[in-house]
Amino acid sequence: MGKTAWIFPGQGSQAVGMGQTFLDRPETLQTIGRRLGFDLLDVMAAGSKEELQQTEVAQPAIVAHAASLALAYGETGAAPDVVIGHSVGEYAALVIAGVIDLEEASVLVRERGKLMSEVKDGTMAAVIGMTDVAEAFHVTEKISASGNLVQIANYNCPGQFVISGHVDAIKQAETELKAAGAKRVLPLDVSGAFHSAYMMPAASRFKDVLASSPFKPASIGIVSNVDADVHTDPDQLKALLAEQLYASVRFEDCVRKAIDSGVDTFIEFGPSSPLSGLIKRIDKNVTLKQVTTLEEVASLGGEVRA
């Protein structure tokens, strides 16, 4: 029998009504909400699409949702061999690996979201149907050299990546990438150029936030977005989480790293399951499971204790 990876999506996976599954188990989310300064459970259960799109709200909501589901599954005796998060999803992975508790993770990503949302320059776009990533990298480098920054922000799966940068550079990249073979370039509804050099000032400030957070050594290997390698050391994890703000998310490499280590089953916990579709395009032979509610936790096997 192969190994299992638990995976956690990032911003964009939030959905209206996502917190309703926790209304019968409100205590933890209510406690976290008091520390955050807003009613987290209420926003997750009844908040509008506009509220959930605010970066400083979306990030703690996504992490709290995903980690709560995974912790509930852990109560049945289940445990992963490795954990992977996509961008802010790495904080749910930290919780499951025992590095920090859910309350601390929620506070960190709330601050992370605030710092990211303060950087107003730039936008992002998804590039679909272009498999020549080397050519795409060449295009972005050439455009950036002309004065307006654009970078590959997410390497998601074969035929799909995300670019991030100055609005004009994104428009130019759309034209040139389509000429180079991209089928579609889709603007993303984001507030800034995440995972690009525009985020370096936010990363510098967030590094100071992370410095005071009580990280413990990970009990389960965490595959980092930055280098697609397995880490457990708390100081290394902090450094990588700061760098992650402006570095590319190498999700495809993270998945391949897990598969190379013997993982053949991926369980995605979160408000929705965008990563499962990406993994299917990376390797069709792996087993994929999705968990978006506590009822689905129970369906994986074992009863969730109240």
Contacts in CASP RR format, 6 or more apart in sequence:
PFRMAT RR
TARGET T0000
AUTHOR 0000-0000-0000
METHOD contacts of the structure
MODEL  1
MGKTAWIFPGQGSQAVGMGQTFLDRPETLQTIGRRLGFDLLDVMAAGSKE
ELQQTEVAQPAIVAHAASLALAYGETGAAPDVVIGHSVGEYAALVIAGVI
DLEEASVLVRERGKLMSEVKDGTMAAVIGMTDVAEAFHVTEKISASGNLV
QIANYNCPGQFVISGHVDAIKQAETELKAAGAKRVLPLDVSGAFHSAYMM
PAASRFKDVLASSPFKPASIGIVSNVDADVHTDPDQLKALLAEQLYASVR
FEDCVRKAIDSGVDTFIEFGPSSPLSGLIKRIDKNVTLKQVTTLEEVASL
GGEVRA
2 262 0 8 1.000
2 263 0 8 1.000
2 264 0 8 1.000
2 265 0 8 1.000
3 81 0 8 1.000
3 82 0 8 1.000
3 258 0 8 1.000
3 261 0 8 1.000
3 262 0 8 1.000
3 263 0 8 1.000
3 264 0 8 1.000
3 265 0 8 1.000
4 80 0 8 1.000
4 81 0 8 1.000
4 263 0 8 1.000
4 265 0 8 1.000
4 266 0 8 1.000
4 267 0 8 1.000
5 80 0 8 1.000
5 81 0 8 1.000
5 82 0 8 1.000
5 83 0 8 1.000
5 84 0 8 1.000
5 223 0 8 1.000
5 258 0 8 1.000
5 263 0 8 1.000
5 265 0 8 1.000
5 266 0 8 1.000
5 267 0 8 1.000
6 70 0 8 1.000
6 80 0 8 1.000
6 82 0 8 1.000
6 83 0 8 1.000
6 84 0 8 1.000
6 93 0 8 1.000
6 96 0 8 1.000
6 266 0 8 1.000
6 267 0 8 1.000
6 268 0 8 1.000
6 269 0 8 1.000
7 83 0 8 1.000
7 84 0 8 1.000
7 85 0 8 1.000
7 86 0 8 1.000
7 266 0 8 1.000
7 267 0 8 1.000
7 268 0 8 1.000
7 269 0 8 1.000
7 275 0 8 1.000
7 279 0 8 1.000
8 63 0 8 1.000
8 66 0 8 1.000
8 67 0 8 1.000
8 70 0 8 1.000
8 83 0 8 1.000
8 84 0 8 1.000
8 85 0 8 1.000
8 86 0 8 1.000
8 89 0 8 1.000
8 90 0 8 1.000
8 92 0 8 1.000
8 93 0 8 1.000
8 268 0 8 1.000
8 269 0 8 1.000
8 270 0 8 1.000
8 275 0 8 1.000
9 62 0 8 1.000
9 66 0 8 1.000
9 85 0 8 1.000
9 86 0 8 1.000
9 89 0 8 1.000
9 268 0 8 1.000
9 270 0 8 1.000
9 271 0 8 1.000
9 272 0 8 1.000
9 273 0 8 1.000
9 274 0 8 1.000
9 275 0 8 1.000
10 62 0 8 1.000
10 85 0 8 1.000
10 86 0 8 1.000
10 87 0 8 1.000
10 88 0 8 1.000
10 89 0 8 1.000
11 55 0 8 1.000
11 58 0 8 1.000
11 59 0 8 1.000
11 62 0 8 1.000
11 87 0 8 1.000
11 88 0 8 1.000
11 190 0 8 1.000
11 194 0 8 1.000
12 58 0 8 1.000
12 62 0 8 1.000
12 274 0 8 1.000
13 62 0 8 1.000
13 270 0 8 1.000
13 271 0 8 1.000
13 272 0 8 1.000
13 273 0 8 1.000
13 274 0 8 1.000
14 52 0 8 1.000
14 53 0 8 1.000
14 58 0 8 1.000
14 61 0 8 1.000
14 62 0 8 1.000
14 65 0 8 1.000
14 271 0 8 1.000
14 272 0 8 1.000
15 52 0 8 1.000
15 271 0 8 1.000
15 272 0 8 1.000
16 47 0 8 1.000
16 48 0 8 1.000
16 49 0 8 1.000
16 52 0 8 1.000
17 44 0 8 1.000
17 45 0 8 1.000
17 46 0 8 1.000
17 47 0 8 1.000
18 44 0 8 1.000
18 45 0 8 1.000
18 52 0 8 1.000
18 61 0 8 1.000
18 65 0 8 1.000
18 270 0 8 1.000
18 271 0 8 1.000
18 292 0 8 1.000
19 29 0 8 1.000
19 41 0 8 1.000
19 44 0 8 1.000
19 45 0 8 1.000
19 65 0 8 1.000
19 271 0 8 1.000
20 45 0 8 1.000
21 292 0 8 1.000
21 293 0 8 1.000
21 294 0 8 1.000
21 295 0 8 1.000
22 29 0 8 1.000
22 41 0 8 1.000
22 44 0 8 1.000
22 45 0 8 1.000
22 65 0 8 1.000
22 68 0 8 1.000
22 294 0 8 1.000
23 41 0 8 1.000
23 45 0 8 1.000
25 294 0 8 1.000
25 306 0 8 1.000
26 41 0 8 1.000
28 68 0 8 1.000
28 102 0 8 1.000
28 103 0 8 1.000
29 40 0 8 1.000
29 41 0 8 1.000
29 44 0 8 1.000
29 64 0 8 1.000
29 68 0 8 1.000
30 39 0 8 1.000
30 40 0 8 1.000
30 41 0 8 1.000
31 103 0 8 1.000
32 40 0 8 1.000
32 60 0 8 1.000
32 64 0 8 1.000
32 102 0 8 1.000
32 103 0 8 1.000
32 106 0 8 1.000
32 107 0 8 1.000
33 39 0 8 1.000
33 40 0 8 1.000
33 41 0 8 1.000
33 106 0 8 1.000
35 103 0 8 1.000
35 106 0 8 1.000
35 107 0 8 1.000
36 60 0 8 1.000
36 106 0 8 1.000
36 107 0 8 1.000
36 110 0 8 1.000
38 57 0 8 1.000
40 60 0 8 1.000
40 61 0 8 1.000
40 64 0 8 1.000
40 106 0 8 1.000
43 51 0 8 1.000
43 52 0 8 1.000
43 57 0 8 1.000
43 61 0 8 1.000
44 61 0 8 1.000
44 64 0 8 1.000
44 65 0 8 1.000
51 57 0 8 1.000
52 58 0 8 1.000
52 61 0 8 1.000
53 189 0 8 1.000
54 117 0 8 1.000
55 113 0 8 1.000
55 114 0 8 1.000
55 116 0 8 1.000
55 117 0 8 1.000
55 190 0 8 1.000
55 191 0 8 1.000
56 110 0 8 1.000
56 113 0 8 1.000
56 114 0 8 1.000
56 117 0 8 1.000
59 88 0 8 1.000
59 109 0 8 1.000
59 110 0 8 1.000
59 112 0 8 1.000
59 113 0 8 1.000
60 106 0 8 1.000
60 107 0 8 1.000
60 109 0 8 1.000
60 110 0 8 1.000
61 271 0 8 1.000
62 88 0 8 1.000
62 89 0 8 1.000
62 92 0 8 1.000
62 270 0 8 1.000
62 271 0 8 1.000
63 88 0 8 1.000
63 89 0 8 1.000
63 91 0 8 1.000
63 92 0 8 1.000
63 95 0 8 1.000
63 102 0 8 1.000
63 105 0 8 1.000
63 106 0 8 1.000
63 109 0 8 1.000
64 102 0 8 1.000
64 105 0 8 1.000
64 106 0 8 1.000
65 270 0 8 1.000
65 271 0 8 1.000
66 89 0 8 1.000
66 92 0 8 1.000
66 269 0 8 1.000
66 270 0 8 1.000
66 271 0 8 1.000
67 91 0 8 1.000
67 92 0 8 1.000
67 95 0 8 1.000
67 96 0 8 1.000
67 102 0 8 1.000
67 105 0 8 1.000
67 269 0 8 1.000
68 102 0 8 1.000
69 269 0 8 1.000
69 270 0 8 1.000
69 291 0 8 1.000
69 292 0 8 1.000
69 293 0 8 1.000
69 294 0 8 1.000
69 296 0 8 1.000
69 297 0 8 1.000
70 92 0 8 1.000
70 95 0 8 1.000
70 96 0 8 1.000
70 269 0 8 1.000
70 291 0 8 1.000
71 95 0 8 1.000
71 96 0 8 1.000
71 102 0 8 1.000
72 294 0 8 1.000
72 297 0 8 1.000
72 304 0 8 1.000
73 267 0 8 1.000
73 269 0 8 1.000
73 291 0 8 1.000
73 297 0 8 1.000
73 300 0 8 1.000
73 304 0 8 1.000
75 304 0 8 1.000
75 305 0 8 1.000
76 297 0 8 1.000
76 300 0 8 1.000
76 301 0 8 1.000
76 302 0 8 1.000
76 303 0 8 1.000
76 304 0 8 1.000
78 300 0 8 1.000
78 301 0 8 1.000
79 220 0 8 1.000
80 96 0 8 1.000
80 220 0 8 1.000
80 267 0 8 1.000
81 220 0 8 1.000
81 261 0 8 1.000
81 263 0 8 1.000
82 220 0 8 1.000
82 221 0 8 1.000
82 222 0 8 1.000
82 223 0 8 1.000
82 230 0 8 1.000
82 258 0 8 1.000
82 261 0 8 1.000
82 263 0 8 1.000
83 93 0 8 1.000
83 96 0 8 1.000
83 97 0 8 1.000
83 220 0 8 1.000
83 221 0 8 1.000
83 222 0 8 1.000
83 223 0 8 1.000
84 90 0 8 1.000
84 93 0 8 1.000
84 222 0 8 1.000
84 223 0 8 1.000
84 251 0 8 1.000
84 254 0 8 1.000
84 255 0 8 1.000
84 258 0 8 1.000
85 92 0 8 1.000
85 93 0 8 1.000
85 223 0 8 1.000
85 225 0 8 1.000
85 254 0 8 1.000
86 154 0 8 1.000
86 225 0 8 1.000
86 249 0 8 1.000
86 251 0 8 1.000
86 274 0 8 1.000
86 275 0 8 1.000
87 154 0 8 1.000
87 194 0 8 1.000
87 195 0 8 1.000
87 225 0 8 1.000
87 244 0 8 1.000
87 249 0 8 1.000
88 109 0 8 1.000
88 112 0 8 1.000
90 222 0 8 1.000
90 224 0 8 1.000
90 225 0 8 1.000
90 241 0 8 1.000
90 244 0 8 1.000
91 100 0 8 1.000
91 105 0 8 1.000
91 108 0 8 1.000
91 109 0 8 1.000
92 105 0 8 1.000
92 269 0 8 1.000
93 222 0 8 1.000
94 100 0 8 1.000
94 105 0 8 1.000
94 215 0 8 1.000
94 218 0 8 1.000
94 222 0 8 1.000
94 237 0 8 1.000
95 101 0 8 1.000
95 102 0 8 1.000
95 105 0 8 1.000
96 220 0 8 1.000
97 218 0 8 1.000
97 219 0 8 1.000
97 220 0 8 1.000
97 221 0 8 1.000
97 222 0 8 1.000
97 232 0 8 1.000
98 216 0 8 1.000
98 218 0 8 1.000
98 219 0 8 1.000
98 220 0 8 1.000
99 215 0 8 1.000
99 216 0 8 1.000
99 217 0 8 1.000
99 218 0 8 1.000
99 222 0 8 1.000
99 234 0 8 1.000
99 237 0 8 1.000
100 108 0 8 1.000
100 213 0 8 1.000
100 214 0 8 1.000
100 215 0 8 1.000
100 216 0 8 1.000
104 213 0 8 1.000
104 214 0 8 1.000
108 209 0 8 1.000
108 210 0 8 1.000
108 213 0 8 1.000
111 206 0 8 1.000
111 209 0 8 1.000
112 206 0 8 1.000
112 209 0 8 1.000
112 245 0 8 1.000
115 202 0 8 1.000
115 205 0 8 1.000
115 206 0 8 1.000
115 209 0 8 1.000
116 191 0 8 1.000
116 192 0 8 1.000
116 194 0 8 1.000
116 199 0 8 1.000
116 202 0 8 1.000
116 245 0 8 1.000
117 191 0 8 1.000
117 192 0 8 1.000
118 202 0 8 1.000
119 192 0 8 1.000
119 193 0 8 1.000
119 198 0 8 1.000
119 199 0 8 1.000
119 201 0 8 1.000
119 202 0 8 1.000
120 191 0 8 1.000
120 192 0 8 1.000
121 165 0 8 1.000
121 166 0 8 1.000
121 192 0 8 1.000
121 193 0 8 1.000
121 198 0 8 1.000
122 164 0 8 1.000
122 165 0 8 1.000
122 166 0 8 1.000
122 167 0 8 1.000
122 170 0 8 1.000
122 192 0 8 1.000
122 193 0 8 1.000
122 196 0 8 1.000
122 198 0 8 1.000
123 164 0 8 1.000
123 165 0 8 1.000
123 167 0 8 1.000
123 170 0 8 1.000
123 187 0 8 1.000
123 188 0 8 1.000
123 190 0 8 1.000
123 192 0 8 1.000
123 193 0 8 1.000
124 153 0 8 1.000
124 162 0 8 1.000
124 163 0 8 1.000
124 164 0 8 1.000
124 165 0 8 1.000
124 170 0 8 1.000
124 187 0 8 1.000
124 188 0 8 1.000
124 190 0 8 1.000
124 192 0 8 1.000
124 193 0 8 1.000
124 194 0 8 1.000
125 162 0 8 1.000
125 163 0 8 1.000
125 170 0 8 1.000
125 173 0 8 1.000
125 174 0 8 1.000
125 185 0 8 1.000
125 186 0 8 1.000
125 187 0 8 1.000
125 188 0 8 1.000
126 160 0 8 1.000
126 161 0 8 1.000
126 162 0 8 1.000
126 184 0 8 1.000
126 185 0 8 1.000
126 186 0 8 1.000
126 188 0 8 1.000
127 136 0 8 1.000
127 159 0 8 1.000
127 160 0 8 1.000
127 161 0 8 1.000
127 162 0 8 1.000
127 163 0 8 1.000
127 177 0 8 1.000
127 182 0 8 1.000
127 184 0 8 1.000
127 185 0 8 1.000
128 159 0 8 1.000
128 160 0 8 1.000
128 182 0 8 1.000
128 183 0 8 1.000
128 184 0 8 1.000
128 185 0 8 1.000
128 186 0 8 1.000
129 159 0 8 1.000
129 160 0 8 1.000
129 181 0 8 1.000
129 182 0 8 1.000
129 183 0 8 1.000
129 184 0 8 1.000
130 136 0 8 1.000
130 159 0 8 1.000
130 161 0 8 1.000
130 177 0 8 1.000
130 180 0 8 1.000
130 181 0 8 1.000
130 182 0 8 1.000
130 183 0 8 1.000
131 158 0 8 1.000
131 159 0 8 1.000
132 180 0 8 1.000
132 181 0 8 1.000
133 152 0 8 1.000
133 155 0 8 1.000
133 161 0 8 1.000
135 180 0 8 1.000
136 152 0 8 1.000
136 161 0 8 1.000
136 163 0 8 1.000
136 177 0 8 1.000
136 180 0 8 1.000
136 182 0 8 1.000
137 152 0 8 1.000
139 173 0 8 1.000
139 176 0 8 1.000
139 177 0 8 1.000
139 180 0 8 1.000
140 150 0 8 1.000
140 151 0 8 1.000
140 152 0 8 1.000
140 163 0 8 1.000
140 173 0 8 1.000
143 150 0 8 1.000
143 169 0 8 1.000
143 172 0 8 1.000
143 173 0 8 1.000
143 176 0 8 1.000
144 150 0 8 1.000
144 151 0 8 1.000
144 169 0 8 1.000
147 169 0 8 1.000
148 165 0 8 1.000
148 166 0 8 1.000
148 168 0 8 1.000
148 169 0 8 1.000
148 172 0 8 1.000
149 165 0 8 1.000
149 166 0 8 1.000
149 169 0 8 1.000
149 193 0 8 1.000
149 196 0 8 1.000
149 197 0 8 1.000
149 198 0 8 1.000
150 163 0 8 1.000
150 164 0 8 1.000
150 165 0 8 1.000
150 166 0 8 1.000
150 169 0 8 1.000
150 170 0 8 1.000
150 172 0 8 1.000
150 173 0 8 1.000
150 196 0 8 1.000
151 163 0 8 1.000
151 164 0 8 1.000
151 165 0 8 1.000
151 195 0 8 1.000
151 196 0 8 1.000
151 197 0 8 1.000
151 248 0 8 1.000
152 161 0 8 1.000
152 162 0 8 1.000
152 163 0 8 1.000
152 164 0 8 1.000
152 248 0 8 1.000
153 161 0 8 1.000
153 162 0 8 1.000
153 163 0 8 1.000
153 164 0 8 1.000
153 193 0 8 1.000
153 194 0 8 1.000
153 195 0 8 1.000
153 196 0 8 1.000
153 248 0 8 1.000
153 249 0 8 1.000
154 161 0 8 1.000
154 162 0 8 1.000
154 195 0 8 1.000
154 248 0 8 1.000
154 249 0 8 1.000
154 251 0 8 1.000
155 161 0 8 1.000
155 248 0 8 1.000
155 249 0 8 1.000
155 250 0 8 1.000
155 251 0 8 1.000
155 252 0 8 1.000
155 253 0 8 1.000
156 162 0 8 1.000
156 249 0 8 1.000
156 251 0 8 1.000
156 252 0 8 1.000
156 278 0 8 1.000
157 251 0 8 1.000
157 252 0 8 1.000
157 277 0 8 1.000
157 278 0 8 1.000
157 279 0 8 1.000
157 281 0 8 1.000
157 282 0 8 1.000
158 252 0 8 1.000
158 281 0 8 1.000
158 282 0 8 1.000
159 281 0 8 1.000
160 278 0 8 1.000
160 281 0 8 1.000
162 188 0 8 1.000
162 195 0 8 1.000
163 170 0 8 1.000
163 173 0 8 1.000
163 177 0 8 1.000
163 185 0 8 1.000
164 170 0 8 1.000
164 192 0 8 1.000
164 193 0 8 1.000
164 194 0 8 1.000
164 195 0 8 1.000
164 196 0 8 1.000
164 198 0 8 1.000
165 193 0 8 1.000
165 196 0 8 1.000
165 198 0 8 1.000
166 193 0 8 1.000
170 187 0 8 1.000
173 185 0 8 1.000
174 185 0 8 1.000
177 185 0 8 1.000
178 185 0 8 1.000
192 198 0 8 1.000
193 199 0 8 1.000
194 245 0 8 1.000
195 244 0 8 1.000
195 245 0 8 1.000
195 246 0 8 1.000
195 247 0 8 1.000
195 248 0 8 1.000
195 249 0 8 1.000
196 246 0 8 1.000
197 246 0 8 1.000
198 246 0 8 1.000
199 245 0 8 1.000
199 246 0 8 1.000
200 245 0 8 1.000
200 246 0 8 1.000
202 245 0 8 1.000
203 242 0 8 1.000
203 243 0 8 1.000
203 245 0 8 1.000
203 246 0 8 1.000
204 242 0 8 1.000
206 241 0 8 1.000
206 242 0 8 1.000
206 245 0 8 1.000
207 238 0 8 1.000
207 239 0 8 1.000
207 242 0 8 1.000
210 238 0 8 1.000
210 241 0 8 1.000
210 242 0 8 1.000
211 238 0 8 1.000
213 238 0 8 1.000
215 234 0 8 1.000
215 235 0 8 1.000
215 237 0 8 1.000
215 238 0 8 1.000
216 234 0 8 1.000
217 232 0 8 1.000
217 233 0 8 1.000
217 234 0 8 1.000
218 231 0 8 1.000
218 232 0 8 1.000
218 233 0 8 1.000
218 234 0 8 1.000
218 237 0 8 1.000
219 232 0 8 1.000
221 230 0 8 1.000
221 231 0 8 1.000
221 232 0 8 1.000
222 230 0 8 1.000
222 231 0 8 1.000
222 232 0 8 1.000
222 237 0 8 1.000
223 229 0 8 1.000
223 230 0 8 1.000
223 231 0 8 1.000
223 254 0 8 1.000
223 257 0 8 1.000
223 258 0 8 1.000
224 230 0 8 1.000
224 231 0 8 1.000
224 237 0 8 1.000
224 240 0 8 1.000
224 244 0 8 1.000
224 254 0 8 1.000
225 240 0 8 1.000
225 244 0 8 1.000
225 247 0 8 1.000
225 248 0 8 1.000
225 249 0 8 1.000
225 250 0 8 1.000
225 251 0 8 1.000
225 254 0 8 1.000
226 240 0 8 1.000
226 243 0 8 1.000
226 244 0 8 1.000
226 247 0 8 1.000
226 250 0 8 1.000
227 240 0 8 1.000
227 250 0 8 1.000
228 250 0 8 1.000
228 253 0 8 1.000
228 254 0 8 1.000
228 256 0 8 1.000
228 257 0 8 1.000
229 257 0 8 1.000
230 257 0 8 1.000
230 261 0 8 1.000
231 237 0 8 1.000
231 240 0 8 1.000
251 275 0 8 1.000
251 278 0 8 1.000
252 278 0 8 1.000
252 282 0 8 1.000
255 266 0 8 1.000
255 278 0 8 1.000
255 279 0 8 1.000
255 282 0 8 1.000
255 283 0 8 1.000
256 282 0 8 1.000
256 283 0 8 1.000
258 266 0 8 1.000
259 282 0 8 1.000
259 283 0 8 1.000
259 286 0 8 1.000
263 286 0 8 1.000
264 285 0 8 1.000
264 286 0 8 1.000
264 287 0 8 1.000
265 286 0 8 1.000
265 287 0 8 1.000
265 288 0 8 1.000
265 289 0 8 1.000
266 275 0 8 1.000
266 276 0 8 1.000
266 279 0 8 1.000
266 286 0 8 1.000
266 287 0 8 1.000
266 288 0 8 1.000
266 289 0 8 1.000
267 289 0 8 1.000
267 290 0 8 1.000
267 291 0 8 1.000
267 300 0 8 1.000
268 275 0 8 1.000
268 276 0 8 1.000
268 288 0 8 1.000
268 289 0 8 1.000
268 290 0 8 1.000
268 291 0 8 1.000
269 291 0 8 1.000
269 292 0 8 1.000
270 291 0 8 1.000
270 292 0 8 1.000
271 292 0 8 1.000
272 292 0 8 1.000
273 290 0 8 1.000
273 292 0 8 1.000
276 288 0 8 1.000
276 290 0 8 1.000
277 288 0 8 1.000
279 286 0 8 1.000
279 288 0 8 1.000
280 288 0 8 1.000
289 300 0 8 1.000
290 296 0 8 1.000
291 297 0 8 1.000
291 300 0 8 1.000
294 304 0 8 1.000
297 304 0 8 1.000
298 304 0 8 1.000
END
